[in-house]
Amino acid sequence: MHDSGADTAPGVIVVDSCTTLGTTLVLRLAGEIDHFSAAPLRALLASAADDGCTGLVLDASRVTFCDSGFLAVLDWWPRQGRRLRLANPSRAVQHLLNAVAPARRQRAHAGSLTTAGRS
């Protein structure tokens, strides 16, 4: 059996803080976001959307790893006119966004994602 060296253990994401400001949900994330660990995040966001939240601010400064599971969350939220702001993207988040930027530009959805720089 050949070991590719890839880590097959699911990542662990932590919602470090969660508040609402009117109809905007503000989350501070930490840890790793992959296909498996994104599921509870998607559930939290679905509940917030059901409760009337139309805005989302994600502070991703403490995210150490992310993959397409995180992108799926980012793509899902702005549907039905909801607003998303990604604040303080970590190096891992910025690397992922840079990697998919050319494809995203081709299918740009005006106003679906804004990114605030690190402070």
GULOKOL-781507 format. One record per residue (C-alpha): x, y, z; residue number from 1. Coordinates in steps of 0.001 Angstrom, whole numbers, plus 500000, padded with zeros to 6 digits. Layout:
{{X, Y, Z}, NUM}
...
# end
This chain:
{{500000, 500000, 500000}, 1}
{{501363, 503381, 498979}, 2}
{{500896, 506305, 501353}, 3}
{{500437, 509541, 499422}, 4}
{{501199, 511577, 502510}, 5}
{{497824, 513298, 502347}, 6}
{{496089, 513889, 505630}, 7}
{{492727, 512134, 505522}, 8}
{{491574, 513250, 508976}, 9}
{{488739, 515746, 508883}, 10}
{{489554, 519318, 509840}, 11}
{{488261, 521018, 512929}, 12}
{{486677, 524443, 512761}, 13}
{{485849, 526475, 515815}, 14}
{{483329, 529284, 515914}, 15}
{{485351, 531490, 518233}, 16}
{{482571, 534041, 518593}, 17}
{{479071, 534537, 517227}, 18}
{{476975, 537689, 517526}, 19}
{{474218, 539426, 515652}, 20}
{{474013, 543098, 514811}, 21}
{{470484, 543640, 513614}, 22}
{{470073, 541200, 510732}, 23}
{{473820, 540636, 510339}, 24}
{{475504, 537576, 511792}, 25}
{{479143, 538121, 512789}, 26}
{{481295, 534981, 513139}, 27}
{{484929, 534661, 514100}, 28}
{{486310, 531369, 512810}, 29}
{{489430, 529474, 513855}, 30}
{{491016, 526198, 512780}, 31}
{{490585, 524137, 509629}, 32}
{{487655, 524254, 507234}, 33}
{{487253, 521300, 504912}, 34}
{{484325, 519369, 503473}, 35}
{{483610, 517674, 506817}, 36}
{{484114, 520560, 509224}, 37}
{{482109, 522924, 507011}, 38}
{{478902, 520937, 507653}, 39}
{{478226, 522406, 511134}, 40}
{{479067, 525872, 509780}, 41}
{{476552, 525387, 506945}, 42}
{{473938, 524277, 509499}, 43}
{{474594, 527351, 511659}, 44}
{{474278, 529631, 508638}, 45}
{{471105, 527909, 507425}, 46}
{{469571, 528448, 510867}, 47}
{{470627, 532103, 510846}, 48}
{{469119, 532582, 507370}, 49}
{{465889, 530930, 508550}, 50}
{{465852, 533355, 511488}, 51}
{{466046, 536339, 509116}, 52}
{{469758, 537114, 508954}, 53}
{{470548, 538707, 505621}, 54}
{{474127, 539784, 506271}, 55}
{{477168, 537773, 507262}, 56}
{{480589, 538942, 508361}, 57}
{{483167, 536155, 508629}, 58}
{{486386, 537005, 510444}, 59}
{{488774, 534404, 509035}, 60}
{{492001, 535701, 510578}, 61}
{{492520, 532490, 512584}, 62}
{{491672, 529965, 509862}, 63}
{{494764, 527798, 509376}, 64}
{{493536, 525658, 506457}, 65}
{{490589, 525761, 504073}, 66}
{{489540, 524028, 500878}, 67}
{{486561, 523826, 498560}, 68}
{{484305, 523084, 501544}, 69}
{{484821, 526678, 502660}, 70}
{{484257, 527959, 499128}, 71}
{{480943, 526104, 499041}, 72}
{{479865, 527965, 502189}, 73}
{{480992, 531281, 500704}, 74}
{{479074, 530585, 497487}, 75}
{{475928, 529397, 499279}, 76}
{{475324, 532347, 501611}, 77}
{{474785, 535162, 499039}, 78}
{{471916, 533323, 497379}, 79}
{{468531, 535011, 497734}, 80}
{{470230, 538398, 498039}, 81}
{{472106, 537858, 501298}, 82}
{{475296, 539880, 501823}, 83}
{{478705, 538421, 502702}, 84}
{{481836, 540161, 503909}, 85}
{{484997, 538183, 504520}, 86}
{{487043, 540109, 507074}, 87}
{{490728, 539647, 507789}, 88}
{{491350, 536589, 505624}, 89}
{{494231, 534512, 506938}, 90}
{{497105, 533507, 504692}, 91}
{{495383, 530139, 504061}, 92}
{{492085, 531793, 503106}, 93}
{{493798, 534345, 500880}, 94}
{{495773, 531581, 499169}, 95}
{{492568, 529684, 498382}, 96}
{{490812, 532817, 497112}, 97}
{{493803, 533688, 494915}, 98}
{{493844, 530160, 493499}, 99}
{{490212, 530337, 492404}, 100}
{{490151, 534026, 491442}, 101}
{{490494, 533506, 487665}, 102}
{{487531, 531119, 487573}, 103}
{{485490, 533397, 489832}, 104}
{{486166, 536395, 487610}, 105}
{{484785, 534476, 484659}, 106}
{{481499, 533882, 486423}, 107}
{{481496, 536982, 488595}, 108}
{{478392, 537607, 490606}, 109}
{{478343, 541329, 491280}, 110}
{{478327, 542024, 494996}, 111}
{{478291, 538396, 496132}, 112}
{{481569, 538565, 498081}, 113}
{{483604, 541409, 499473}, 114}
{{486890, 540999, 501268}, 115}
{{488237, 543355, 503882}, 116}
{{491999, 543472, 504289}, 117}
{{493862, 542472, 507393}, 118}
{{494154, 545118, 510033}, 119}
# end
